[in-house]
Amino acid sequence: MSSWGASTSDESKPKYLTDVEKRDCYADETGWTVPAGGNDNPAALRETLVTIGELSGGASGTVKLAAASVSSTRFITTAFAASDADFSAEVIFNEQVDVDTSGGTPTLELTVTDTNGAAGGDKLSYVSGTGTNRLVFTADDFSANETDVISLGADKIDLESGTIKDKGTNTNSSITHAAQAATTNITVAA
């Protein structure tokens, strides 16, 4: 088994990276890259960890990773109380993406389950991240009751007539994604 993926059937970021390090890792035309180490210059070139030709972009499965896809999701808000109002989450792609909100603003739907097991949805709206591999979704009027559980199921991104495309291209990025692990769910505090 390889230490990273290099095809449309296996788009794995280098497996030896921690989950936190994987957030800043994405594919470009050189291979799997991370921010330059030992350098606090934000304009510094990225460091290529794994060089793989024809890795990034592409409109078909014949070009290694093809369209960008979601590699993970996470809550930026890690604790929530019933009186709070702001809630944010992040969608992390395996390549850089561009978001166009001129037709509409993409959303990310959360599931809020009460103590009786009844589930409802609440949407976070895209707010930042175009040109990067990390998109932030936020609601400033989010509400939940004490002991409710906030979770993120699979395939909860809705373009709402906006677009998410591979950076600098007209290739639609894949917005399908797995559900977050149950261990990352948030139980609303008093």
Protein Blocks (a to p, Z undefined) as FASTA:
>chain_A
ZZbdcbfklccdcfkbcfklmmmgccdfkbccdddehiabfkbccddfbdcehkbgcjbf
klonlpaddfbdcdfblbdcfkbmbdcdddddfbdcdddfkloccddddddddfkopacd
dddddfbhghiabdcdddfkbccdehiacdddehiacfklpacddehiabdcdfbdcddd
fklpccddZZ
